[in-house]
Structure formats: structure tokens, C-alpha cells
Amino acid sequence: MQIQQQADQIQQQADQASADEFFESVARLGASPVPGATYRGTTMPVSLICAAGHACSATPSSVHRGQEICDTCAGLGPVPA
């Protein structure tokens, strides 16, 4: 049981490091998470507000690959009225 607890603790630390890295990347891009947004793994979208103020979402893996976080800013989504 001790080994499993250690493995779980290591995984939790790795998950926290990944979440911290993601949110730091988002901040460098001028975006911010919406209130209550949580990191739930590299493939789960996180709700954000981009630097231009658009509501958007991005997966941590897409941010890591350098993809745009906002479809509207990237010219892929609807243009707000």
C-alpha cells in the first residue's frame, strides 16, 4: 500500500506541475482562465478569456503545441457583433 500511495503522490505532483505550466503559458499569451476554470488533464478544454476579451477554450496540449487559443482571433470562429 505504501508504494501505491507514493505513486499517487508523484502523479498528483506531476499533474500540478502540468497545470501550473499551462496557466503560466496562458498568462504569457495575455489570456486568463474564466472564474472557476480547472485543469483536468492535457486533452480536456479549459475555458479562457483571450487577450482580446473573447470567451474561448483550449486544451493544454494545443497550447503546448503553439496553437491559437481563440478561434475568433485566429479567424476560425464567428466574428462578434
N, C-alpha and C positions, 0 to 999 in steps of 0.2 A: 504494500500500500504506500509506503514511503516513496518509492520510485515513481509511482503514478502521480503523487502529489507534487513531486519535484518537476515532473514533465508538464503537469498542468500549469505550474507557476512559471516555467520557462515559456510556455506558449502564451500565457497572459502577458508576460513582459514583451514578447515579440509583437503581439497584437497591439499593445500600447505604443510601442516604438513605431509601428507602421502607421497608426492613427496620427501620432504626433508629426511624422514626416509628411503625411497627406495634408494636414491642416496648415503646416508651415508652407508647403508648396502652393496651396490655395491662397494664402495671405500674400506670398510673393507675386502672385498674379493679380493682386488687387481685389480679390473676391473674398467673401466671408460666408460661413455657414449660416443658414437660417436658424433662428432660435429653436433649440430642441433637436437639431440635426445630430445624428450619431454615426460613427464609423462602425460598419458591420461586416467588414471584410473587403478585399480588393475588388470584388466584382459586383458589389451592391451599390447602387447610386446613392449619393449624398446630396440633399437639397442645399443649394447655394444661391447667393446673390452675386452676380458678376460685377466687375469694376464699373460697368455702365449702368448698373442698377436693375438688370433683368433677372427675373426668377429663372433658375435653371437647375440642372442636376448633372453630376458627373460621377463616374466610377473612379475610385482611386487608381485603378490600373490604367485608365485612359489619361488621367493627369500625369501619371508617371511616364507614359509614352509620349507626352507632349501634345496631346490633342487639345483642341479648344474646349473650354468648359461650358461655353454658352453657344447654343445653336443660333440664336439670333445674331450675336456678334460675328459668328463665323459665316453668316449668310445662308444658313441651312434651315432656319426656323421662321416663323411668322414675324413680320415687322410689326412692332407695337403701334397702335394708333396714336 
